[in-house]
Amino acid sequence: MKNDKSFVKHSNNISLEEINGTVEIPDTGSFWKNLLAFSGPGALVAVGYMDPGNWITSIGGGAQYGYVLLSVILLSNFIAMLLQYMAAKLGIVTGMDLAQATRKHTSRWVGIVLWIVTELAIMATDIAEVIGGAIALELLFGIPIVYGVILTVFDVLLLLFLMKLGFRKIEAIVITLITVILVVFAYEVAIAHPAIKEILGGFIPDKKILLDKGERTMALGIVGATVMPHNLYLHSSISQSRKFDRTNDEEVAKVVKYTTWDSNIQLTIAFVINCLLLVLGAAMFFGTKEDLGTFTALYDALQDNKLAGDIASPVLSTLFAVALLASGQNSTITGTLTGQIVMEGFIHMRIPTWARRLITRGLSILPVLACAIYFNGQESALDKLMVDSQVFLCVALPVSMIPLVYFTSSEKIMGKFKNSKLIASLGWIATALLTVLNLQLIVEMFF
């Protein structure tokens, strides 16, 4: 293989060492057996595309503008598939995650700055998960928000336990929770009887999305909440969980192929869930002019006959809260793993596993806990914190995307597995587009 051998990591610098190369793959030509063996990492990545931060924008977009923004979800998903393919391929071919690769090509101080920016982005992502999980606990069990936030610390202990059982167990749990979310919203949309013709029409881009300020801002919010930087670091690391010979080009090609299949299938499921969220908002609440900008407002609306009509019931609200809790739990697992990846990759900090994960989780909980205590658990204040935190995602995304596209398009780094001219061009176009859109989102939020 022609890629730069110095770029391949050594055994003492392994990304997520406890899971790296631990999953055996079958020596078979069967497509389905191979696909089953490689299924899992894509699910952990897809979680980031359907986390609680997506819910408000997707359901709110449907409630305010009907089905028109489905085309934005579709475009975002295609970009996500492209970027995650690159991230996984980087890890498989070079043996380095995106944080390690970026650090290798920058100075120590630049690495520290990039680590800080990325950590803030992870915190921003995790804030939505902590808030969503805490609110779900309050809605389901009446646990006050402050105590619910504190309870999310135990996710770290749960993750430590699961890691001892093996990475495949974590993948299975995440897939199960995704299935719960999918089934809940498929059921709720089915009984809402959405307009199929309008749904299909919503996938056709409409120029009024760009011309109408409200629709444009909501579209920017959907894009910003969909494509997240932490997923690029995560996928470049967990794509290395399968055991294979990196010096064998045929085996590397096989791993890239089936990892891409896994990623695209799981991202398609995430796409369906995000569409279901928007369709639910459009079918049940479009035209009501009701403010559905909080999780509690959505929970209450699902059992309000004046808003949801004849299908309103406490069962729908309870299912919504269950799905919200499942989404929060899923996202906290992946967020904690990503925190470990960037800490080790950017600043080469090696501390005990439990301490590393506790620090990562604690950094995310502190701002939410402080806000919850100061505002006495008012959800409106937490929602404002969640919205404001998305600014860091806007800043961090180009910092992650630019090196990713550059590395995977370099023959010196990737050898024969470098991006084709078409893929590289699409990557740079997507990077430019998302950078402009994220800058526009910051302008819309503050001005």
C-alpha positions in Angstrom: 0.0 0.0 0.0 1.4 3.4 -1.0 0.1 5.5 2.0 2.7 7.1 4.3 3.6 4.4 6.8 4.8 7.0 9.3 1.2 8.2 9.4 0.0 4.8 10.8 -0.2 4.7 14.6 2.0 2.6 16.7 0.6 0.2 19.3 1.2 2.6 22.2 -1.0 5.3 20.6 -4.2 3.5 19.9 -7.5 5.3 19.6 -9.9 3.9 22.2 -7.4 1.2 23.1 -9.9 -0.9 25.1 -12.1 -1.5 22.0 -9.6 -1.1 19.1 -9.4 -4.3 17.0 -11.5 -6.3 19.5 -14.3 -7.4 17.2 -13.6 -10.4 14.9 -14.9 -10.3 11.3 -15.8 -13.5 9.4 -13.6 -14.9 6.6 -16.5 -15.3 4.2 -17.8 -14.0 0.9 -21.4 -13.7 2.2 -22.6 -10.1 1.9 -25.1 -10.5 4.7 -22.8 -12.2 7.2 -20.2 -9.5 6.6 -22.8 -6.7 6.9 -24.0 -8.2 10.2 -20.4 -8.4 11.5 -19.7 -4.7 10.6 -23.1 -3.4 11.8 -22.9 -1.3 15.0 -20.5 1.6 14.7 -22.9 3.3 12.3 -25.6 3.2 14.9 -23.4 5.0 17.4 -22.7 7.7 14.8 -26.4 7.9 13.7 -27.3 8.7 17.3 -25.8 12.2 16.9 -28.2 12.8 14.0 -31.3 12.2 16.0 -30.4 13.5 19.5 -32.7 15.7 21.6 -31.2 18.8 19.9 -32.8 17.8 16.6 -36.2 17.3 18.1 -37.1 20.9 18.8 -36.0 22.1 15.3 -37.6 19.2 13.4 -40.9 19.2 15.2 -41.0 23.0 15.5 -40.2 23.2 11.8 -43.1 21.0 10.9 -45.5 22.9 13.3 -44.5 26.3 11.9 -44.0 25.6 8.2 -45.7 22.3 7.4 -43.8 19.8 5.2 -41.6 22.2 3.2 -38.4 21.7 5.3 -38.2 18.0 4.5 -35.9 18.9 1.6 -33.5 20.4 4.1 -33.4 17.2 6.2 -32.8 15.2 2.9 -29.8 17.5 1.9 -28.4 17.4 5.4 -28.5 13.6 5.4 -26.6 13.3 2.1 -23.9 15.6 3.4 -23.8 13.5 6.6 -23.3 10.3 4.6 -20.5 11.8 2.7 -18.6 13.1 5.7 -19.1 10.0 7.8 -17.7 7.9 4.9 -14.6 10.0 4.9 -14.2 9.9 8.7 -14.5 6.1 8.8 -12.2 5.6 5.9 -9.5 7.8 7.6 -9.5 5.6 10.6 -9.5 2.4 8.7 -6.8 3.2 6.3 -4.4 5.2 8.5 -5.1 3.7 11.9 -5.5 7.2 13.4 -8.7 9.0 14.4 -9.3 12.5 13.2 -8.0 14.1 16.4 -4.7 12.2 16.2 -4.3 13.0 12.5 -5.0 16.7 13.0 -2.6 16.8 15.9 0.2 15.1 13.9 0.1 17.9 11.3 -0.1 20.9 13.7 2.1 22.3 16.4 1.5 21.6 20.1 -0.2 25.0 20.8 -2.4 24.8 17.8 -3.4 21.3 18.9 -4.3 22.6 22.3 -6.5 25.4 20.8 -8.2 22.9 18.5 -8.8 20.6 21.5 -10.4 23.4 23.4 -12.7 24.3 20.5 -13.6 20.6 20.0 -14.2 20.1 23.8 -16.6 23.1 23.8 -18.4 21.6 20.8 -18.8 18.3 22.6 -20.0 20.1 25.7 -22.5 22.0 23.5 -23.8 18.7 22.1 -23.9 17.0 25.5 -25.9 19.9 27.0 -28.8 19.0 24.8 -28.6 15.4 25.9 -28.4 16.2 29.6 -31.3 18.6 29.3 -33.4 16.2 27.3 -32.7 13.3 29.7 -33.4 15.4 32.8 -36.7 16.7 31.3 -37.7 13.1 30.3 -37.1 12.0 33.9 -39.3 14.8 35.2 -42.1 14.1 32.7 -42.0 10.3 33.3 -41.3 10.1 37.1 -41.7 13.6 38.5 -38.0 13.9 39.3 -37.1 17.6 39.7 -34.9 18.9 36.9 -31.9 19.6 39.2 -31.9 16.0 40.5 -32.4 14.7 37.0 -29.3 16.5 35.8 -27.3 15.0 38.6 -28.6 11.5 37.8 -27.1 11.8 34.3 -23.7 11.5 35.9 -24.4 7.8 36.4 -24.4 7.4 32.6 -20.6 7.3 33.0 -20.7 4.4 35.4 -23.1 2.6 33.1 -20.7 3.1 30.2 -17.8 1.8 32.2 -19.8 -1.3 33.0 -20.9 -1.8 29.4 -17.3 -1.4 28.2 -16.3 -4.4 30.3 -19.0 -6.5 28.6 -17.6 -5.7 25.2 -18.1 -3.2 22.5 -20.7 -5.3 20.7 -22.9 -5.1 23.8 -22.8 -1.3 23.6 -23.7 -1.4 19.9 -26.6 -3.7 20.6 -28.0 -1.4 23.3 -27.7 1.6 21.1 -29.5 -0.1 18.3 -32.2 -1.2 20.7 -32.8 2.4 21.9 -32.8 3.6 18.3 -35.5 1.0 17.5 -37.6 2.3 20.4 -37.4 5.9 19.1 -38.3 4.7 15.5 -41.2 2.6 16.6 -42.6 5.4 18.9 -42.6 8.1 16.3 -43.7 5.8 13.4 -46.8 4.9 15.6 -47.5 8.5 16.5 -47.2 9.7 12.9 -49.4 6.8 11.6 -52.3 7.7 13.9 -51.8 11.4 13.0 -52.8 10.7 9.3 -50.4 13.0 7.6 -51.0 14.2 4.0 -48.9 11.8 1.9 -49.0 14.0 -1.2 -47.7 17.0 0.8 -44.9 14.9 2.4 -43.6 13.8 -1.0 -43.8 17.4 -2.2 -41.8 18.5 0.8 -38.7 16.7 -0.5 -38.6 19.0 -3.5 -36.5 22.1 -2.6 -38.5 25.3 -2.5 -36.9 28.7 -3.1 -39.1 30.3 -0.5 -37.0 28.6 2.2 -34.1 31.0 1.3 -36.4 34.0 0.8 -38.5 33.8 3.9 -36.5 34.8 7.0 -38.3 32.5 9.4 -38.0 29.4 7.2 -34.4 30.2 6.4 -33.5 30.5 10.1 -35.4 27.2 10.9 -33.6 25.5 8.0 -30.2 26.7 9.3 -31.2 25.3 12.7 -32.0 21.9 11.2 -28.7 21.8 9.3 -26.8 22.9 12.4 -28.5 20.4 14.6 -28.0 17.6 12.1 -24.3 17.7 11.0 -22.2 17.7 14.2 -18.4 17.8 14.5 -18.1 15.2 17.3 -19.5 12.5 15.0 -16.5 12.9 12.7 -14.0 12.2 15.5 -16.2 9.3 16.9 -16.5 7.5 13.6 -12.8 7.8 12.7 -12.1 6.0 16.0 -14.8 3.3 16.4 -14.4 2.3 12.7 -11.2 0.7 14.0 -13.0 -1.6 16.4 -12.9 -4.5 13.9 -9.9 -6.7 13.7 -8.2 -6.7 10.3 -4.8 -6.6 8.6 -4.2 -2.9 7.6 -1.3 -3.9 5.4 -3.5 -6.0 3.1 -5.2 -3.7 0.6 -8.0 -6.2 -0.2 -8.9 -6.5 3.4 -8.8 -2.8 4.0 -11.1 -2.3 0.9 -13.5 -4.9 2.4 -13.6 -3.1 5.8 -14.1 0.3 4.1 -16.9 -1.2 2.0 -18.9 -2.8 4.8 -18.3 0.1 7.2 -19.8 2.4 4.6 -22.8 0.2 4.2 -23.3 0.1 7.9 -23.0 3.9 8.2 -25.4 4.6 5.3 -28.0 2.2 6.6 -28.0 3.7 10.1 -27.9 7.3 8.7 -30.9 6.4 6.6 -32.8 5.3 9.8 -31.7 8.6 11.4 -33.1 10.4 8.3 -36.4 8.6 8.6 -36.7 9.5 12.3 -36.0 13.2 11.6 -38.6 13.1 8.9 -41.1 11.5 11.3 -40.4 14.3 13.8 -41.1 17.0 11.3 -44.1 15.2 9.8 -45.5 14.7 13.3 -45.2 18.5 14.0 -46.8 19.3 10.6 -49.6 16.7 10.8 -50.7 17.6 14.4 -49.8 21.2 15.0 -49.4 23.1 11.7 -51.7 26.1 11.7 -52.3 26.1 15.4 -49.8 28.9 16.0 -48.9 27.3 19.3 -45.4 27.8 20.7 -43.9 24.3 20.8 -40.4 25.4 21.5 -39.8 23.2 24.6 -40.0 19.5 25.3 -42.7 20.1 28.0 -44.8 22.1 25.6 -44.6 19.2 23.1 -45.4 16.7 25.8 -48.5 18.7 26.9 -49.6 19.3 23.3 -49.8 15.6 22.6 -52.5 15.1 25.2 -54.3 18.4 24.5 -57.5 17.8 22.5 -57.6 21.4 21.3 -54.2 21.0 19.7 -53.8 17.3 18.8 -57.5 16.6 18.1 -59.2 13.3 18.7 -55.9 11.3 18.8 -54.6 13.3 21.8 -53.9 11.1 24.8 -51.6 10.6 27.8 -50.3 7.5 26.0 -48.8 9.6 23.2 -47.2 12.0 25.7 -45.7 9.1 27.7 -44.3 7.5 24.5 -42.8 10.8 23.6 -41.1 11.1 26.9 -39.8 7.5 26.7 -38.3 8.2 23.3 -36.8 11.4 24.6 -35.1 9.4 27.5 -33.9 6.8 25.0 -32.4 9.5 22.8 -30.7 11.2 25.7 -29.2 7.9 26.9 -27.9 7.0 23.5 -26.3 10.4 22.9 -24.6 10.5 26.3 -22.8 7.2 25.6 -21.4 8.5 22.3 -20.6 12.0 23.7 -18.5 10.4 26.5 -16.6 8.2 24.0 -15.9 11.2 21.8 -14.6 13.2 24.8 -12.0 10.5 25.4 -11.0 10.4 21.7 -10.3 14.1 21.4 -8.5 14.4 24.8 -6.1 11.6 23.9 -5.8 12.6 20.3 -5.2 16.4 20.6 -3.2 16.7 23.9 -2.0 13.1 24.4 -3.4 13.2 27.9 -3.6 9.7 29.4 -5.4 9.3 32.7 -7.5 6.4 34.2 -10.5 5.5 32.2 -13.0 6.3 34.9 -11.5 9.7 35.6 -11.3 10.6 32.0 -15.0 9.8 31.4 -16.0 11.5 34.7 -14.2 14.7 33.7 -15.7 14.7 30.2 -19.2 14.2 31.6 -18.7 16.6 34.5 -17.7 19.4 32.1 -20.9 19.0 30.3 -23.1 18.8 33.4 -21.8 21.8 35.2 -23.3 24.6 33.0 -26.7 22.8 32.9 -26.7 22.2 36.7 -25.7 25.8 37.3 -28.5 27.0 35.0 -31.0 24.6 36.5 -30.2 25.7 40.1 -30.1 29.5 39.3 -33.4 29.4 37.4 -35.0 26.9 39.8 -35.4 24.3 37.1 -37.3 26.5 34.6 -37.3 24.7 31.3 -37.4 28.0 29.3 -34.0 28.9 30.8 -32.6 25.4 30.0 -33.9 25.6 26.4 -32.2 29.0 25.9 -29.0 27.5 27.2 -29.5 24.6 24.7 -30.0 27.0 21.8 -27.1 29.3 22.8 -24.8 26.3 23.1 -25.2 25.4 19.4 -23.0 28.4 18.5 -19.9 26.3 19.4 -21.1 23.6 17.0 -21.2 26.3 14.3 -17.6 27.3 15.1 -16.2 23.8 15.5 -17.7 22.2 12.4 -15.3 23.8 9.8 -12.4 23.1 12.2 -13.3 19.4 11.9 -14.4 19.2 8.2 -11.5 21.0 6.6 -8.8 18.7 7.9 -11.0 15.6 7.3 -11.5 16.4 3.6 -7.9 17.4 3.2 -6.5 14.2 4.8 -8.8 11.8 2.9 -8.0 13.5 -0.4 -4.3 13.2 0.0 -2.5 10.4 -1.8 0.5 10.7 0.6 -1.8 9.9 3.5 -4.4 7.6 2.0 -2.5 6.0 -0.9 -4.9 4.2 -3.3 -7.8 4.9 -0.9 -7.7 8.7 -1.3 -11.0 10.4 -2.3 -11.8 10.3 -6.0 -12.0 13.7 -7.7 -15.8 13.6 -7.5 -15.9 12.8 -3.8 -13.2 15.3 -3.0 -15.1 18.0 -4.9 -18.3 17.2 -3.1 -16.5 17.2 0.2 -15.1 20.7 -0.4 -18.5 22.0 -1.7 -20.2 20.5 1.5 -17.5 22.1 3.7 -18.0 25.5 2.1 -21.7 25.3 2.2 -21.9 24.3 5.8 -19.4 26.9 6.8 -21.4 29.6 5.2 -24.7 28.3 6.6 -23.2 28.1 10.1 -21.9 31.6 10.0 -25.3 32.7 8.7 -26.9 30.9 11.6 -24.7 32.8 14.1 -25.7 36.1 12.5 -29.4 35.1 12.6 -29.1 34.1 16.3 -27.4 37.3 17.5 -28.6 40.0 15.0 
